Amino acid sequence: MVERPILYSFRRCPYAMRARMAVAISGVEVELREVVLRDKPAQMVEASPKATVPVLVQTDGAVIDESLEIMRWALAQNDPDSWLSGDDADLIATNDGPFKAALDRYKYPHRYAIDDVTPFRSTGSAMLEELNARLSDQDYLTSGVIGITDIAIFPFVRQFAATDLEWFLAQPLPALQRWLKDLTAAPLFETIMCRLPPWRHGDHATLFP
Ligand SMILES: N[C@@H](CCC(=O)N[C@@H](CS)C(=O)NCC(=O)O)C(=O)O
């Protein structure tokens, strides 16, 4: 038994970002532990041997080590802006599957021994066009208000855009560019991007949000 849930996280990880966003909007208090991926704490690996971030350890010791499930866990307790009503599981699955695979190859070609990133940028671009088409009719992906789908997807679109910002801003994707700008400029995003030193056993608890 621990006093409050523990969230192992890594500031720049898009999966961890979406988990922190849902925890932050829910107001459910957790202890936030910043992780260095090349030197993961033994306590985290013991809780989740697959050792990806984010990992949530509940007060009874139960572990959730998938970011979407952490989002749903937090929002099930408190969902002040009704994010759960904007849940498009298929679109999130497309993001987490083919889009993420293209993003990784576009952003880190050396990891995959890729010389030409163009095909991967094109694959990702097809999803960006689909998102842009949706956002041309409504402000957010599932309606006029933010939903879990927006929050689950935008950290990945942000990474894709930042890979070659000049290219991204030159694309005819005005609705998507507006959406990304709005979400990244929101105070909630600023809150979850706070910088923390890496957690070490024995440190004082950092409460979040
Ligand atoms: N499906 C997992 C994926 C999480 C994931 O892959 N996180 C990356 C960081 S962005 C990670 O921890 N990779 C392991 C490593 O780099 O050692 C989730 O949604 O939580």
The ligand as a Tripos MOL2 file, in Angstrom:
@<TRIPOS>MOLECULE
LIG
   20    19     1     0     0
SMALL
NO_CHARGES

@<TRIPOS>ATOM
      1 N1          1.9610    1.5360  -25.4860 N.3       1 LIG1
      2 C1          2.7340    2.2340  -24.4900 C.3       1 LIG1
      3 C2          3.9580    2.8310  -25.1740 C.3       1 LIG1
      4 C3          4.8530    3.6270  -24.2390 C.3       1 LIG1
      5 C4          6.2530    3.8670  -24.8190 C.2       1 LIG1
      6 O1          6.6520    3.2050  -25.7940 O.2       1 LIG1
      7 N2          7.0080    4.7830  -24.2040 N.am      1 LIG1
      8 C5          8.3940    4.9600  -24.6210 C.3       1 LIG1
      9 C6          8.8880    6.3770  -24.4020 C.3       1 LIG1
     10 S1          8.0550    7.5730  -25.4080 S.3       1 LIG1
     11 C7          9.2930    4.0780  -23.7710 C.2       1 LIG1
     12 O2          9.1310    4.0320  -22.5650 O.2       1 LIG1
     13 N3         10.2180    3.3430  -24.3900 N.am      1 LIG1
     14 C8         11.1010    2.4790  -23.6680 C.3       1 LIG1
     15 C9         12.5280    2.9120  -23.7220 C.2       1 LIG1
     16 O3         12.8430    3.8630  -24.4610 O.co2     1 LIG1
     17 O4         13.3250    2.3090  -23.0190 O.co2     1 LIG1
     18 C10         1.8620    3.2840  -23.8320 C.2       1 LIG1
     19 O5          0.8900    3.7460  -24.4730 O.co2     1 LIG1
     20 O6          2.0700    3.6140  -22.6600 O.co2     1 LIG1
@<TRIPOS>BOND
     1     1     2 1
     2     2     3 1
     3     2    18 1
     4     3     4 1
     5     4     5 1
     6     5     6 2
     7     5     7 1
     8     7     8 1
     9     8     9 1
    10     8    11 1
    11     9    10 1
    12    11    12 2
    13    11    13 1
    14    13    14 1
    15    14    15 1
    16    15    16 2
    17    15    17 1
    18    18    19 2
    19    18    20 1
@<TRIPOS>SUBSTRUCTURE
     1 LIG1         1 GROUP 0 **** ****
